[in-house]
Amino acid sequence: MSLDTSLKVGADLTKHRNVLTRAERIERLKTQGRFDPESDHATGLPKVGNRKVIPAGKVKKKATTEGDEKDKKKKKK
């Protein structure tokens, strides 16, 4: 018998989430210097962006040889 996909929890907790909990938002604002626990309230917090950083792929270098240049000229004609 297989396990229903809605019951799988292990790997789902590590996925990227756009919405942060209040505690996560307060921690982010503290590190940015935009929240003071003594004077600011935990309600009505400003929005905090949670962007997923995707590493850029490797850029392929084009090898220029005489054969490649001839092929390009033939295609243009």
C-alpha positions in Angstrom: 0.0 0.0 0.0 1.3 3.4 -0.8 1.4 6.6 1.3 -0.9 9.4 0.2 1.1 12.5 -0.9 -0.7 14.8 1.6 0.7 12.7 4.5 4.3 13.1 3.5 5.9 15.7 5.8 9.6 15.2 5.9 10.8 16.9 2.8 7.9 19.4 2.6 9.2 21.4 5.5 12.4 22.3 3.7 10.7 23.8 0.6 10.7 27.5 -0.1 7.8 29.4 1.5 6.7 32.9 0.5 4.8 33.6 3.7 6.9 33.9 6.9 5.6 33.4 10.4 5.5 36.4 12.7 8.6 35.2 14.6 10.5 34.8 11.3 9.5 38.3 10.2 10.6 39.8 13.5 14.0 38.0 13.3 14.5 39.4 9.7 13.5 42.9 10.8 15.9 42.7 13.8 18.8 41.8 11.6 17.9 44.7 9.2 17.6 47.1 12.1 14.0 47.8 11.4 12.5 46.4 14.6 13.1 47.3 18.2 11.5 44.8 20.6 11.2 47.4 23.4 9.4 50.1 21.4 7.8 48.4 18.4 4.7 46.1 18.5 4.5 42.6 17.1 1.3 43.4 15.3 1.2 45.5 12.1 4.7 44.5 11.0 5.9 45.7 7.6 6.1 43.2 4.8 9.3 41.2 4.5 10.3 39.8 1.1 11.3 36.1 1.1 12.9 35.6 -2.3 14.3 32.3 -3.3 17.8 32.7 -4.7 18.4 30.5 -7.7 22.1 30.0 -8.6 22.9 31.1 -12.2 23.9 28.4 -14.6 27.3 28.1 -16.2 27.8 30.3 -19.2 28.9 28.3 -22.2 31.9 29.7 -24.0 31.7 29.8 -27.7 34.7 28.3 -29.4 35.6 30.2 -32.5 37.3 28.2 -35.0 37.6 28.5 -38.8 35.1 25.8 -39.3 32.5 27.6 -37.1 32.9 30.9 -38.9 32.5 29.2 -42.3 29.3 27.5 -41.1 27.9 30.8 -40.0 28.6 32.5 -43.3 26.9 29.6 -45.2 23.8 29.9 -43.0 23.5 33.6 -43.6 23.5 33.2 -47.4 
